[in-house]
Amino acid sequence: MPQTLATGLDEEYKKPKNLADLVIRLLDEDAVAQSDRLRLLLLYLVYRDGILPADIVKLLSHAQLKAIDGDVIYNLAYLARELAVHSRMQDHLVRRCSHVSRRR
């Protein structure tokens, strides 16, 4: 799964189908470690180039991550990665953080 999310291609070198369902199934799997769930969520968000805030909440509930891990997910926006498709406040924060980092 991580290779599919990183490359955008499945094992047969085709665009993957039903990826959201596969991610949710892995997040629900008891055998998947917390750190792997966090990594899977981060890869999925980067792969999708952002998703709706409500979908982020749903994925976090499936992953059953600690609150600090949820913060990691939302702080991805500070690395100039858009998580939420429609958030104007987040756009403002990303631009502001980019501007501050250029000053240094």
Secondary structure, DSSP 8 states (H G I E B T S, - for coil): -HHHHHHS--TTSS--SSHHHHHHHHHH-TTS-HHHHHHHHHHHHHHHT-B-HHHHHHHHHHHT--HHHHHHHHHGGGGT---BSS-HHHHHHHHHHHHHHHH-
